[in-house]
Amino acid sequence: KIHGDTITLDGYHLSLDYGLYLAALCWYRTITGNSLKNIDWVPSQYAYIADELEEMKWSVEAAMKNPYEVTYRTTE
């Protein structure tokens, strides 16, 4: 699981794995308006991202729905 600050390198710049991939998901969703539901590709050098892909897609969708709010995922 993603714990702590693994999205940035130093608190400001996006990390080369999770951070940039998450930014790419945001750009794709924003520019195309398409759902992220069928996205399953991850770069081979960062294959471990696949373990967190559903959480990352949920985060992007939550940010799109409520762009100026912190959202929390509850377990159901």
ROLOMAR-326623 format. One record per atom (N, C-alpha, C): residue number from 1; residue in three letters; atom name; y, z, x. Coordinates in pm, 1 decimal, decimal comma. Example, Ala and Ser with C-alpha at 12.3 -4.5 7.8 and 13.67 -1.06 7.14 Angstrom:
BEGIN
+-----+------+------+----------+----------+----------+
: pos : code : site :        Y :        Z :        X :
+-----+------+------+----------+----------+----------+
:   1 :  Ala :    N :   -569,0 :    780,0 :   1319,0 :
:   1 :  Ala :   CA :   -450,0 :    780,0 :   1230,0 :
:   1 :  Ala :    C :   -330,0 :    780,0 :   1320,0 :
:   2 :  Ser :    N :   -225,0 :    708,0 :   1285,0 :
:   2 :  Ser :   CA :   -106,0 :    714,0 :   1367,0 :
:   2 :  Ser :    C :      3,0 :    787,0 :   1290,0 :
+-----+------+------+----------+----------+----------+
END
This chain:
BEGIN
+-----+------+------+----------+----------+----------+
: pos : code : site :        Y :        Z :        X :
+-----+------+------+----------+----------+----------+
:   1 :  Lys :    N :   -119,3 :      0,0 :     83,6 :
:   1 :  Lys :   CA :      0,0 :      0,0 :      0,0 :
:   1 :  Lys :    C :    124,4 :      0,0 :     87,2 :
:   2 :  Ile :    N :    233,0 :    -50,3 :     28,1 :
:   2 :  Ile :   CA :    360,0 :    -49,2 :     99,2 :
:   2 :  Ile :    C :    419,7 :     89,5 :     86,1 :
:   3 :  His :    N :    438,2 :    156,1 :    198,6 :
:   3 :  His :   CA :    496,6 :    290,4 :    199,1 :
:   3 :  His :    C :    615,7 :    291,5 :    292,7 :
:   4 :  Gly :    N :    714,4 :    368,6 :    258,1 :
:   4 :  Gly :   CA :    831,1 :    378,1 :    343,9 :
:   4 :  Gly :    C :    905,7 :    246,5 :    348,6 :
:   5 :  Asp :    N :    970,3 :    220,9 :    457,7 :
:   5 :  Asp :   CA :   1050,7 :    100,1 :    472,1 :
:   5 :  Asp :    C :    976,2 :     -3,7 :    554,2 :
:   6 :  Thr :    N :    886,8 :    -77,5 :    492,4 :
:   6 :  Thr :   CA :    819,5 :   -187,5 :    560,8 :
:   6 :  Thr :    C :    881,2 :   -321,4 :    523,4 :
:   7 :  Ile :    N :    983,5 :   -318,5 :    439,3 :
:   7 :  Ile :   CA :   1050,1 :   -441,3 :    396,9 :
:   7 :  Ile :    C :   1155,8 :   -482,9 :    499,9 :
:   8 :  Thr :    N :   1204,4 :   -387,6 :    578,6 :
:   8 :  Thr :   CA :   1304,9 :   -421,7 :    679,4 :
:   8 :  Thr :    C :   1254,6 :   -386,0 :    818,8 :
:   9 :  Leu :    N :   1314,6 :   -451,0 :    916,5 :
:   9 :  Leu :   CA :   1282,9 :   -421,3 :   1056,2 :
:   9 :  Leu :    C :   1353,6 :   -294,8 :   1103,0 :
:  10 :  Asp :    N :   1479,1 :   -280,2 :   1060,0 :
:  10 :  Asp :   CA :   1563,3 :   -173,9 :   1112,6 :
:  10 :  Asp :    C :   1649,5 :   -107,5 :   1005,9 :
:  11 :  Gly :    N :   1615,4 :   -129,2 :    879,8 :
:  11 :  Gly :   CA :   1696,2 :    -75,6 :    771,9 :
:  11 :  Gly :    C :   1796,6 :   -175,6 :    718,1 :
:  12 :  Tyr :    N :   1812,7 :   -288,9 :    787,4 :
:  12 :  Tyr :   CA :   1910,6 :   -390,2 :    746,8 :
:  12 :  Tyr :    C :   1850,7 :   -531,2 :    739,2 :
:  13 :  His :    N :   1770,7 :   -568,1 :    838,0 :
:  13 :  His :   CA :   1716,6 :   -703,6 :    847,8 :
:  13 :  His :    C :   1574,0 :   -708,1 :    792,8 :
:  14 :  Leu :    N :   1545,3 :   -813,0 :    714,6 :
:  14 :  Leu :   CA :   1412,9 :   -824,7 :    654,5 :
:  14 :  Leu :    C :   1303,7 :   -835,9 :    760,7 :
:  15 :  Ser :    N :   1191,4 :   -770,7 :    734,9 :
:  15 :  Ser :   CA :   1078,2 :   -782,0 :    825,5 :
:  15 :  Ser :    C :   1022,4 :   -923,2 :    816,5 :
:  16 :  Leu :    N :    950,6 :   -966,0 :    920,2 :
:  16 :  Leu :   CA :    899,6 :  -1102,4 :    925,9 :
:  16 :  Leu :    C :    780,6 :  -1125,7 :    834,6 :
:  17 :  Asp :    N :    721,9 :  -1020,2 :    784,0 :
:  17 :  Asp :   CA :    606,8 :  -1037,5 :    696,0 :
:  17 :  Asp :    C :    643,1 :  -1004,4 :    551,7 :
:  18 :  Tyr :    N :    640,6 :   -878,8 :    514,9 :
:  18 :  Tyr :   CA :    669,5 :   -840,1 :    376,1 :
:  18 :  Tyr :    C :    810,0 :   -878,6 :    332,1 :
:  19 :  Gly :    N :    907,6 :   -852,5 :    415,6 :
:  19 :  Gly :   CA :   1046,8 :   -876,6 :    378,1 :
:  19 :  Gly :    C :   1076,9 :  -1022,2 :    348,6 :
:  20 :  Leu :    N :   1038,5 :  -1111,1 :    440,4 :
:  20 :  Leu :   CA :   1066,8 :  -1253,1 :    419,4 :
:  20 :  Leu :    C :    984,4 :  -1311,7 :    306,1 :
:  21 :  Tyr :    N :    859,8 :  -1267,0 :    290,3 :
:  21 :  Tyr :   CA :    777,9 :  -1317,8 :    180,4 :
:  21 :  Tyr :    C :    835,1 :  -1274,0 :     46,0 :
:  22 :  Leu :    N :    878,0 :  -1148,9 :     38,6 :
:  22 :  Leu :   CA :    938,9 :  -1099,4 :    -84,5 :
:  22 :  Leu :    C :   1067,4 :  -1176,0 :   -116,6 :
:  23 :  Ala :    N :   1147,0 :  -1203,7 :    -14,9 :
:  23 :  Ala :   CA :   1268,8 :  -1283,2 :    -34,8 :
:  23 :  Ala :    C :   1233,5 :  -1423,4 :    -84,5 :
:  24 :  Ala :    N :   1127,5 :  -1482,4 :    -31,0 :
:  24 :  Ala :   CA :   1084,7 :  -1615,3 :    -74,7 :
:  24 :  Ala :    C :   1042,6 :  -1613,9 :   -221,3 :
:  25 :  Leu :    N :    971,9 :  -1508,8 :   -262,3 :
:  25 :  Leu :   CA :    934,1 :  -1495,8 :   -403,2 :
:  25 :  Leu :    C :   1058,2 :  -1487,7 :   -491,1 :
:  26 :  Cys :    N :   1157,7 :  -1412,9 :   -446,9 :
:  26 :  Cys :   CA :   1282,8 :  -1400,8 :   -523,5 :
:  26 :  Cys :    C :   1353,2 :  -1535,7 :   -535,0 :
:  27 :  Trp :    N :   1363,7 :  -1607,2 :   -423,7 :
:  27 :  Trp :   CA :   1427,6 :  -1738,5 :   -426,6 :
:  27 :  Trp :    C :   1352,3 :  -1833,3 :   -517,9 :
:  28 :  Tyr :    N :   1220,0 :  -1838,0 :   -505,3 :
:  28 :  Tyr :   CA :   1139,8 :  -1927,6 :   -588,6 :
:  28 :  Tyr :    C :   1162,9 :  -1897,5 :   -736,8 :
:  29 :  Arg :    N :   1154,8 :  -1770,5 :   -772,0 :
:  29 :  Arg :   CA :   1170,5 :  -1729,4 :   -912,6 :
:  29 :  Arg :    C :   1310,3 :  -1763,2 :   -964,1 :
:  30 :  Thr :    N :   1411,1 :  -1739,8 :   -881,4 :
:  30 :  Thr :   CA :   1549,7 :  -1764,2 :   -921,3 :
:  30 :  Thr :    C :   1581,1 :  -1913,3 :   -933,1 :
:  31 :  Ile :    N :   1540,9 :  -1991,0 :   -834,6 :
:  31 :  Ile :   CA :   1575,7 :  -2133,2 :   -832,5 :
:  31 :  Ile :    C :   1498,4 :  -2212,7 :   -936,8 :
:  32 :  Thr :    N :   1368,3 :  -2186,3 :   -949,5 :
:  32 :  Thr :   CA :   1286,1 :  -2266,5 :  -1040,5 :
:  32 :  Thr :    C :   1280,1 :  -2209,1 :  -1181,3 :
:  33 :  Gly :    N :   1295,1 :  -2078,2 :  -1193,4 :
:  33 :  Gly :   CA :   1277,1 :  -2013,5 :  -1322,2 :
:  33 :  Gly :    C :   1130,6 :  -1999,9 :  -1360,3 :
:  34 :  Asn :    N :   1041,5 :  -2044,6 :  -1272,6 :
:  34 :  Asn :   CA :    898,5 :  -2038,5 :  -1299,5 :
:  34 :  Asn :    C :    843,2 :  -1897,6 :  -1280,2 :
:  35 :  Ser :    N :    736,1 :  -1869,6 :  -1349,5 :
:  35 :  Ser :   CA :    666,4 :  -1743,2 :  -1334,6 :
:  35 :  Ser :    C :    598,7 :  -1737,0 :  -1197,2 :
:  36 :  Leu :    N :    579,7 :  -1617,6 :  -1148,6 :
:  36 :  Leu :   CA :    508,6 :  -1597,2 :  -1022,6 :
:  36 :  Leu :    C :    359,3 :  -1575,9 :  -1045,4 :
:  37 :  Lys :    N :    317,5 :  -1580,4 :  -1170,6 :
:  37 :  Lys :   CA :    180,9 :  -1547,1 :  -1209,6 :
:  37 :  Lys :    C :     75,0 :  -1620,5 :  -1126,9 :
:  38 :  Asn :    N :     91,8 :  -1749,3 :  -1105,2 :
:  38 :  Asn :   CA :    -11,2 :  -1828,6 :  -1038,0 :
:  38 :  Asn :    C :      6,6 :  -1839,3 :   -886,9 :
:  39 :  Ile :    N :    102,3 :  -1770,7 :   -832,0 :
:  39 :  Ile :   CA :    123,4 :  -1774,9 :   -687,1 :
:  39 :  Ile :    C :     19,4 :  -1685,3 :   -620,6 :
:  40 :  Asp :    N :    -56,2 :  -1743,6 :   -529,1 :
:  40 :  Asp :   CA :   -155,5 :  -1664,4 :   -455,9 :
:  40 :  Asp :    C :   -160,6 :  -1699,8 :   -307,7 :
:  41 :  Trp :    N :    -79,4 :  -1796,2 :   -264,3 :
:  41 :  Trp :   CA :    -79,1 :  -1837,0 :   -125,1 :
:  41 :  Trp :    C :      1,8 :  -1738,3 :    -41,5 :
:  42 :  Val :    N :    -52,2 :  -1703,3 :     73,9 :
:  42 :  Val :   CA :     21,7 :  -1626,9 :    174,2 :
:  42 :  Val :    C :     -3,5 :  -1693,1 :    308,9 :
:  43 :  Pro :    N :     91,4 :  -1686,2 :    401,8 :
:  43 :  Pro :   CA :     70,6 :  -1746,1 :    533,5 :
:  43 :  Pro :    C :    -51,1 :  -1683,9 :    602,6 :
:  44 :  Ser :    N :   -129,8 :  -1765,2 :    670,1 :
:  44 :  Ser :   CA :   -253,2 :  -1715,7 :    732,0 :
:  44 :  Ser :    C :   -227,3 :  -1604,8 :    834,2 :
:  45 :  Gln :    N :   -114,9 :  -1612,0 :    905,5 :
:  45 :  Gln :   CA :    -86,4 :  -1507,1 :   1004,9 :
:  45 :  Gln :    C :    -49,9 :  -1373,6 :    940,6 :
:  46 :  Tyr :    N :    -20,3 :  -1376,1 :    810,6 :
:  46 :  Tyr :   CA :     12,2 :  -1254,4 :    736,7 :
:  46 :  Tyr :    C :    -82,4 :  -1237,5 :    618,0 :
:  47 :  Ala :    N :   -209,0 :  -1267,2 :    639,3 :
:  47 :  Ala :   CA :   -307,7 :  -1263,8 :    530,4 :
:  47 :  Ala :    C :   -314,2 :  -1127,7 :    461,8 :
:  48 :  Tyr :    N :   -283,2 :  -1020,5 :    533,3 :
:  48 :  Tyr :   CA :   -288,6 :   -885,3 :    477,0 :
:  48 :  Tyr :    C :   -187,5 :   -865,6 :    363,2 :
:  49 :  Ile :    N :    -88,6 :   -952,0 :    353,9 :
:  49 :  Ile :   CA :      8,3 :   -943,8 :    244,1 :
:  49 :  Ile :    C :    -60,8 :   -962,4 :    109,8 :
:  50 :  Ala :    N :   -169,6 :  -1037,3 :    108,3 :
:  50 :  Ala :   CA :   -241,2 :  -1063,3 :    -16,8 :
:  50 :  Ala :    C :   -281,5 :   -934,0 :    -85,8 :
:  51 :  Asp :    N :   -305,5 :   -828,4 :     -8,7 :
:  51 :  Asp :   CA :   -342,1 :   -698,9 :    -67,4 :
:  51 :  Asp :    C :   -229,6 :   -639,7 :   -151,9 :
:  52 :  Glu :    N :   -106,8 :   -678,5 :   -125,1 :
:  52 :  Glu :   CA :     10,0 :   -624,4 :   -194,2 :
:  52 :  Glu :    C :     78,7 :   -727,3 :   -283,5 :
:  53 :  Leu :    N :     21,2 :   -845,4 :   -296,3 :
:  53 :  Leu :   CA :     88,5 :   -955,0 :   -364,7 :
:  53 :  Leu :    C :    121,4 :   -924,0 :   -510,8 :
:  54 :  Glu :    N :     30,5 :   -864,9 :   -583,4 :
:  54 :  Glu :   CA :     57,7 :   -834,2 :   -724,1 :
:  54 :  Glu :    C :    172,9 :   -735,7 :   -738,1 :
:  55 :  Glu :    N :    178,1 :   -637,7 :   -651,1 :
:  55 :  Glu :   CA :    288,0 :   -540,7 :   -653,5 :
:  55 :  Glu :    C :    421,0 :   -607,8 :   -619,5 :
:  56 :  Met :    N :    418,3 :   -698,1 :   -524,1 :
:  56 :  Met :   CA :    539,8 :   -768,7 :   -485,9 :
:  56 :  Met :    C :    588,7 :   -858,1 :   -600,0 :
:  57 :  Lys :    N :    497,2 :   -927,2 :   -666,0 :
:  57 :  Lys :   CA :    535,8 :  -1012,4 :   -778,7 :
:  57 :  Lys :    C :    591,2 :   -927,9 :   -892,7 :
:  58 :  Trp :    N :    531,2 :   -812,7 :   -917,4 :
:  58 :  Trp :   CA :    583,4 :   -722,8 :  -1020,8 :
:  58 :  Trp :    C :    725,7 :   -680,0 :   -986,4 :
:  59 :  Ser :    N :    748,7 :   -649,5 :   -860,2 :
:  59 :  Ser :   CA :    881,2 :   -605,5 :   -816,1 :
:  59 :  Ser :    C :    986,7 :   -713,5 :   -838,3 :
:  60 :  Val :    N :    952,1 :   -837,0 :   -808,4 :
:  60 :  Val :   CA :   1046,1 :   -947,5 :   -829,4 :
:  60 :  Val :    C :   1076,0 :   -964,0 :   -978,4 :
:  61 :  Glu :    N :    972,8 :   -961,5 :  -1060,2 :
:  61 :  Glu :   CA :    993,5 :   -975,9 :  -1204,9 :
:  61 :  Glu :    C :   1078,8 :   -860,8 :  -1259,4 :
:  62 :  Ala :    N :   1054,7 :   -739,8 :  -1211,9 :
:  62 :  Ala :   CA :   1133,7 :   -624,8 :  -1256,2 :
:  62 :  Ala :    C :   1279,4 :   -640,3 :  -1213,9 :
:  63 :  Ala :    N :   1301,5 :   -689,9 :  -1094,1 :
:  63 :  Ala :   CA :   1438,9 :   -711,1 :  -1046,2 :
:  63 :  Ala :    C :   1508,8 :   -820,2 :  -1126,7 :
:  64 :  Met :    N :   1435,5 :   -921,0 :  -1167,6 :
:  64 :  Met :   CA :   1495,1 :  -1027,6 :  -1248,7 :
:  64 :  Met :    C :   1534,2 :   -975,3 :  -1387,1 :
:  65 :  Lys :    N :   1453,0 :   -888,5 :  -1443,6 :
:  65 :  Lys :   CA :   1480,0 :   -834,6 :  -1576,6 :
:  65 :  Lys :    C :   1593,2 :   -733,5 :  -1575,7 :
:  66 :  Asn :    N :   1600,4 :   -652,6 :  -1470,6 :
:  66 :  Asn :   CA :   1699,8 :   -545,1 :  -1459,4 :
:  66 :  Asn :    C :   1762,4 :   -548,8 :  -1320,0 :
:  67 :  Pro :    N :   1850,6 :   -645,7 :  -1294,3 :
:  67 :  Pro :   CA :   1899,3 :   -666,3 :  -1158,1 :
:  67 :  Pro :    C :   1983,7 :   -553,4 :  -1099,0 :
:  68 :  Tyr :    N :   2039,3 :   -468,0 :  -1179,9 :
:  68 :  Tyr :   CA :   2125,8 :   -362,8 :  -1127,3 :
:  68 :  Tyr :    C :   2068,8 :   -224,2 :  -1151,0 :
:  69 :  Glu :    N :   1937,1 :   -217,1 :  -1167,5 :
:  69 :  Glu :   CA :   1871,9 :    -88,7 :  -1193,4 :
:  69 :  Glu :    C :   1752,8 :    -70,9 :  -1100,9 :
:  70 :  Val :    N :   1723,1 :     53,1 :  -1072,3 :
:  70 :  Val :   CA :   1599,1 :     85,8 :  -1002,7 :
:  70 :  Val :    C :   1490,7 :     92,1 :  -1107,4 :
:  71 :  Thr :    N :   1381,6 :     22,1 :  -1084,9 :
:  71 :  Thr :   CA :   1271,5 :     25,1 :  -1181,4 :
:  71 :  Thr :    C :   1150,6 :     91,2 :  -1118,6 :
:  72 :  Tyr :    N :   1076,4 :    159,4 :  -1199,6 :
:  72 :  Tyr :   CA :    957,1 :    230,0 :  -1153,4 :
:  72 :  Tyr :    C :    836,8 :    178,9 :  -1228,8 :
:  73 :  Arg :    N :    730,9 :    156,5 :  -1158,3 :
:  73 :  Arg :   CA :    607,0 :    111,2 :  -1222,3 :
:  73 :  Arg :    C :    525,3 :    232,6 :  -1258,9 :
:  74 :  Thr :    N :    491,8 :    241,2 :  -1386,3 :
:  74 :  Thr :   CA :    410,2 :    353,2 :  -1430,3 :
:  74 :  Thr :    C :    265,6 :    308,1 :  -1442,2 :
:  75 :  Thr :    N :    174,3 :    397,7 :  -1419,0 :
:  75 :  Thr :   CA :     33,4 :    365,7 :  -1434,8 :
:  75 :  Thr :    C :     -4,6 :    384,9 :  -1580,1 :
:  76 :  Glu :    N :    -79,4 :    293,2 :  -1628,9 :
:  76 :  Glu :   CA :   -115,7 :    298,2 :  -1771,5 :
:  76 :  Glu :    C :   -263,3 :    324,2 :  -1787,0 :
+-----+------+------+----------+----------+----------+
END
